[in-house]
Amino acid sequence: MNPTDTDHFPADPARPHEDAAFSHSSLRVLVLSGSSRTGSVNARLASLAAAQVARAGAVADAATLADFPMPLYDGDAEADEGVPKGALDLCERIEAAQALVIASPEYNASVPGALKNAVDWVSRRRPQPFKDKQTLLVSASPSMVGGNRGLWALRVPLEHLGARVYPDMFSLANAHQAFSENGALADRGLAERLTSTIGAFLALTEADTRYLHLRHCWYEFLGDRTDAPVTARAED
C-alpha cells in the first residue's frame, strides 16, 4: 500500500474516515423510499439516510415509489406497450447513480408488493440496471424486528439480478417512537450506527468505482454450466 492510500481508506472500515478533506463528491446515490404513505417511517428513514449521504460529501438523489407510477407487471402488456414510463424513469435514475440505498417496509414478513413490482419492471430494461450496482438496504417498523425480515426477502431478487447488496443492513425497531422532532434518531447509539453503516458503504462504493479490482464472474444461478456466458465484473 502506498503512503497516500491512507488518505482514501480508513484503517478501520467500520469507522468512516473523519478527515474533512476526504470527500465522496464523485458519487451519486439514489436513496429510494419503498413507501409513499403519508407519515411513513421508512420515508423518514430514507430522508435521514439521504441527509447522511449528503453530509458525507456524496450527491443524494432522494425519491419515493410514488415518483414512478407503474401498473402491475403483465407480460402481455409489456409485449403490447413496452416498459411503462414510470419504470423507465426509475431505470434512468438507477443508471445515473453509482449506488442505491433502499428503505423498505415489511409486509407480512416479506417485501411490499409495490416495491417488488418496481423491481420486476426495472429488470425488463436492457441492459439491466441493477447488475453490479452497490446497494444498501435499510428498514423501519413499529415492530421489535424493525422490518428486518423484509430486507432479507428483498435481498433475493436484487442479488439474483446482480446487485452487490452490502452485507450489513440497518433496521429501526419501534420506529414510531424513534425519531426526534427534527427528524434525527433520538437514540445516540442507533444514530452512530446508521452513520457508520452509511459511511462504510460509501467507502466501499468509492473503492469499487474509482480503484482497480479483481475480475469477477457472475452466474445467474448455481445450476449454470461452467462454460455458460458470464458477466465480467471489471470491463476490459
VENSUL-V572994 format. One record per residue. N is the residue number from 1. RES is the residue in one small letter. SS is DSSP state (alpha for helix, beta for strand, coil for the rest). PSI is psi in whole degrees, -180 to 180 (NA if undefined). OMEGA is omega as a letter, one per 40 degrees, with the letter a starting at -180 (none if undefined). Layout:
n->N res->RES ss->SS psi->PSI omega->OMEGA
n->N res->RES ss->SS psi->PSI omega->OMEGA
This chain:
n->1 res->m ss->coil psi->133 omega->i
n->2 res->n ss->coil psi->153 omega->i
n->3 res->p ss->alpha psi->-34 omega->a
n->4 res->t ss->alpha psi->-12 omega->a
n->5 res->d ss->alpha psi->-29 omega->i
n->6 res->t ss->alpha psi->-14 omega->i
n->7 res->d ss->alpha psi->-20 omega->a
n->8 res->h ss->coil psi->-29 omega->a
n->9 res->f ss->coil psi->123 omega->i
n->10 res->p ss->coil psi->153 omega->a
n->11 res->a ss->coil psi->-37 omega->i
n->12 res->d ss->coil psi->109 omega->a
n->13 res->p ss->coil psi->-22 omega->a
n->14 res->a ss->coil psi->-12 omega->i
n->15 res->r ss->coil psi->107 omega->a
n->16 res->p ss->coil psi->149 omega->i
n->17 res->h ss->coil psi->129 omega->a
n->18 res->e ss->coil psi->2 omega->i
n->19 res->d ss->coil psi->127 omega->a
n->20 res->a ss->coil psi->-22 omega->a
n->21 res->a ss->coil psi->-18 omega->a
n->22 res->f ss->coil psi->130 omega->a
n->23 res->s ss->coil psi->145 omega->i
n->24 res->h ss->coil psi->35 omega->a
n->25 res->s ss->coil psi->-19 omega->a
n->26 res->s ss->coil psi->-6 omega->a
n->27 res->l ss->coil psi->139 omega->i
n->28 res->r ss->beta psi->127 omega->a
n->29 res->v ss->beta psi->122 omega->i
n->30 res->l ss->beta psi->118 omega->i
n->31 res->v ss->beta psi->109 omega->a
n->32 res->l ss->beta psi->124 omega->i
n->33 res->s ss->beta psi->126 omega->i
n->34 res->g ss->coil psi->6 omega->i
n->35 res->s ss->coil psi->137 omega->i
n->36 res->s ss->coil psi->10 omega->a
n->37 res->r ss->coil psi->140 omega->i
n->38 res->t ss->coil psi->128 omega->a
n->39 res->g ss->coil psi->10 omega->a
n->40 res->s ss->coil psi->131 omega->i
n->41 res->v ss->alpha psi->-26 omega->i
n->42 res->n ss->alpha psi->-33 omega->i
n->43 res->a ss->alpha psi->-37 omega->i
n->44 res->r ss->alpha psi->-40 omega->i
n->45 res->l ss->alpha psi->-40 omega->i
n->46 res->a ss->alpha psi->-41 omega->i
n->47 res->s ss->alpha psi->-41 omega->i
n->48 res->l ss->alpha psi->-42 omega->i
n->49 res->a ss->alpha psi->-41 omega->i
n->50 res->a ss->alpha psi->-39 omega->i
n->51 res->a ss->alpha psi->-38 omega->i
n->52 res->q ss->alpha psi->-41 omega->i
n->53 res->v ss->alpha psi->-46 omega->a
n->54 res->a ss->alpha psi->-39 omega->i
n->55 res->r ss->alpha psi->-30 omega->i
n->56 res->a ss->coil psi->-6 omega->i
n->57 res->g ss->coil psi->-4 omega->i
n->58 res->a ss->coil psi->169 omega->i
n->59 res->v ss->beta psi->121 omega->i
n->60 res->a ss->beta psi->121 omega->i
n->61 res->d ss->beta psi->98 omega->a
n->62 res->a ss->beta psi->139 omega->a
n->63 res->a ss->beta psi->162 omega->i
n->64 res->t ss->beta psi->165 omega->i
n->65 res->l ss->alpha psi->-27 omega->i
n->66 res->a ss->alpha psi->-20 omega->i
n->67 res->d ss->alpha psi->-12 omega->a
n->68 res->f ss->coil psi->69 omega->a
n->69 res->p ss->coil psi->137 omega->i
n->70 res->m ss->coil psi->149 omega->i
n->71 res->p ss->coil psi->173 omega->i
n->72 res->l ss->coil psi->142 omega->a
n->73 res->y ss->coil psi->134 omega->i
n->74 res->d ss->coil psi->120 omega->a
n->75 res->g ss->alpha psi->-36 omega->i
n->76 res->d ss->alpha psi->-42 omega->i
n->77 res->a ss->alpha psi->-38 omega->i
n->78 res->e ss->alpha psi->-42 omega->i
n->79 res->a ss->alpha psi->-37 omega->a
n->80 res->d ss->alpha psi->-39 omega->a
n->81 res->e ss->alpha psi->-10 omega->a
n->82 res->g ss->coil psi->-174 omega->i
n->83 res->v ss->coil psi->132 omega->a
n->84 res->p ss->coil psi->159 omega->a
n->85 res->k ss->alpha psi->-41 omega->a
n->86 res->g ss->alpha psi->-42 omega->i
n->87 res->a ss->alpha psi->-39 omega->i
n->88 res->l ss->alpha psi->-38 omega->i
n->89 res->d ss->alpha psi->-41 omega->i
n->90 res->l ss->alpha psi->-40 omega->i
n->91 res->c ss->alpha psi->-45 omega->a
n->92 res->e ss->alpha psi->-38 omega->i
n->93 res->r ss->alpha psi->-38 omega->i
n->94 res->i ss->alpha psi->-44 omega->a
n->95 res->e ss->alpha psi->-30 omega->a
n->96 res->a ss->alpha psi->-12 omega->a
n->97 res->a ss->coil psi->152 omega->i
n->98 res->q ss->coil psi->-15 omega->a
n->99 res->a ss->beta psi->160 omega->i
n->100 res->l ss->beta psi->142 omega->i
n->101 res->v ss->beta psi->121 omega->a
n->102 res->i ss->beta psi->123 omega->i
n->103 res->a ss->beta psi->111 omega->a
n->104 res->s ss->coil psi->133 omega->i
n->105 res->p ss->coil psi->172 omega->i
n->106 res->e ss->beta psi->120 omega->i
n->107 res->y ss->beta psi->117 omega->i
n->108 res->n ss->coil psi->46 omega->i
n->109 res->a ss->coil psi->25 omega->a
n->110 res->s ss->beta psi->-165 omega->a
n->111 res->v ss->beta psi->136 omega->i
n->112 res->p ss->coil psi->141 omega->a
n->113 res->g ss->alpha psi->-39 omega->a
n->114 res->a ss->alpha psi->-39 omega->i
n->115 res->l ss->alpha psi->-42 omega->i
n->116 res->k ss->alpha psi->-39 omega->i
n->117 res->n ss->alpha psi->-41 omega->i
n->118 res->a ss->alpha psi->-42 omega->i
n->119 res->v ss->alpha psi->-43 omega->a
n->120 res->d ss->alpha psi->-44 omega->i
n->121 res->w ss->alpha psi->-45 omega->a
n->122 res->v ss->alpha psi->-34 omega->a
n->123 res->s ss->coil psi->-14 omega->a
n->124 res->r ss->coil psi->-11 omega->i
n->125 res->r ss->coil psi->144 omega->i
n->126 res->r ss->coil psi->124 omega->e
n->127 res->p ss->coil psi->153 omega->a
n->128 res->q ss->coil psi->118 omega->a
n->129 res->p ss->coil psi->-16 omega->i
n->130 res->f ss->coil psi->-22 omega->a
n->131 res->k ss->coil psi->126 omega->i
n->132 res->d ss->coil psi->7 omega->a
n->133 res->k ss->coil psi->123 omega->i
n->134 res->q ss->beta psi->130 omega->a
n->135 res->t ss->beta psi->132 omega->i
n->136 res->l ss->beta psi->133 omega->a
n->137 res->l ss->beta psi->132 omega->i
n->138 res->v ss->beta psi->159 omega->a
n->139 res->s ss->beta psi->160 omega->i
n->140 res->a ss->beta psi->140 omega->a
n->141 res->s ss->coil psi->149 omega->i
n->142 res->p ss->coil psi->-15 omega->a
n->143 res->s ss->coil psi->170 omega->a
n->144 res->m ss->coil psi->-17 omega->i
n->145 res->v ss->coil psi->-4 omega->i
n->146 res->g ss->coil psi->21 omega->a
n->147 res->g ss->coil psi->12 omega->a
n->148 res->n ss->alpha psi->-34 omega->a
n->149 res->r ss->alpha psi->-35 omega->i
n->150 res->g ss->alpha psi->-34 omega->i
n->151 res->l ss->alpha psi->-39 omega->i
n->152 res->w ss->alpha psi->-37 omega->i
n->153 res->a ss->alpha psi->-36 omega->a
n->154 res->l ss->alpha psi->-30 omega->i
n->155 res->r ss->alpha psi->-35 omega->a
n->156 res->v ss->alpha psi->-57 omega->i
n->157 res->p ss->alpha psi->-35 omega->a
n->158 res->l ss->alpha psi->-45 omega->i
n->159 res->e ss->alpha psi->-34 omega->i
n->160 res->h ss->alpha psi->-36 omega->a
n->161 res->l ss->coil psi->3 omega->i
n->162 res->g ss->coil psi->3 omega->i
n->163 res->a ss->coil psi->144 omega->i
n->164 res->r ss->beta psi->84 omega->a
n->165 res->v ss->beta psi->125 omega->a
n->166 res->y ss->coil psi->135 omega->a
n->167 res->p ss->coil psi->-41 omega->a
n->168 res->d ss->coil psi->145 omega->i
n->169 res->m ss->coil psi->158 omega->a
n->170 res->f ss->beta psi->121 omega->i
n->171 res->s ss->beta psi->127 omega->a
n->172 res->l ss->beta psi->107 omega->i
n->173 res->a ss->coil psi->161 omega->a
n->174 res->n ss->coil psi->42 omega->a
n->175 res->a ss->alpha psi->-26 omega->a
n->176 res->h ss->alpha psi->-14 omega->i
n->177 res->q ss->alpha psi->7 omega->a
n->178 res->a ss->coil psi->-17 omega->a
n->179 res->f ss->beta psi->141 omega->i
n->180 res->s ss->coil psi->176 omega->a
n->181 res->e ss->coil psi->-28 omega->a
n->182 res->n ss->coil psi->8 omega->i
n->183 res->g ss->coil psi->-3 omega->i
n->184 res->a ss->coil psi->169 omega->i
n->185 res->l ss->beta psi->131 omega->a
n->186 res->a ss->coil psi->-32 omega->a
n->187 res->d ss->coil psi->120 omega->a
n->188 res->r ss->alpha psi->-40 omega->a
n->189 res->g ss->alpha psi->-42 omega->i
n->190 res->l ss->alpha psi->-40 omega->i
n->191 res->a ss->alpha psi->-42 omega->i
n->192 res->e ss->alpha psi->-37 omega->i
n->193 res->r ss->alpha psi->-41 omega->i
n->194 res->l ss->alpha psi->-44 omega->i
n->195 res->t ss->alpha psi->-44 omega->a
n->196 res->s ss->alpha psi->-43 omega->a
n->197 res->t ss->alpha psi->-47 omega->i
n->198 res->i ss->alpha psi->-40 omega->i
n->199 res->g ss->alpha psi->-45 omega->i
n->200 res->a ss->alpha psi->-39 omega->i
n->201 res->f ss->alpha psi->-44 omega->i
n->202 res->l ss->alpha psi->-36 omega->i
n->203 res->a ss->alpha psi->-41 omega->i
n->204 res->l ss->alpha psi->-43 omega->i
n->205 res->t ss->alpha psi->-41 omega->i
n->206 res->e ss->alpha psi->-46 omega->a
n->207 res->a ss->alpha psi->-42 omega->a
n->208 res->d ss->alpha psi->-32 omega->a
n->209 res->t ss->alpha psi->-39 omega->a
n->210 res->r ss->alpha psi->-20 omega->a
n->211 res->y ss->coil psi->154 omega->a
n->212 res->l ss->coil psi->146 omega->i
n->213 res->h ss->coil psi->169 omega->a
n->214 res->l ss->coil psi->150 omega->i
n->215 res->r ss->coil psi->136 omega->a
n->216 res->h ss->coil psi->133 omega->i
n->217 res->c ss->beta psi->127 omega->a
n->218 res->w ss->beta psi->125 omega->i
n->219 res->y ss->coil psi->144 omega->a
n->220 res->e ss->coil psi->-35 omega->i
n->221 res->f ss->coil psi->162 omega->a
n->222 res->l ss->coil psi->-22 omega->i
n->223 res->g ss->coil psi->-2 omega->i
n->224 res->d ss->coil psi->143 omega->i
n->225 res->r ss->coil psi->154 omega->a
n->226 res->t ss->coil psi->-23 omega->i
n->227 res->d ss->coil psi->15 omega->i
n->228 res->a ss->coil psi->154 omega->i
n->229 res->p ss->coil psi->143 omega->a
n->230 res->v ss->coil psi->163 omega->i
n->231 res->t ss->beta psi->123 omega->a
n->232 res->a ss->beta psi->131 omega->i
n->233 res->r ss->coil psi->-37 omega->i
n->234 res->a ss->coil psi->138 omega->i
n->235 res->e ss->coil psi->149 omega->i
n->236 res->d ss->coil psi->NA omega->none
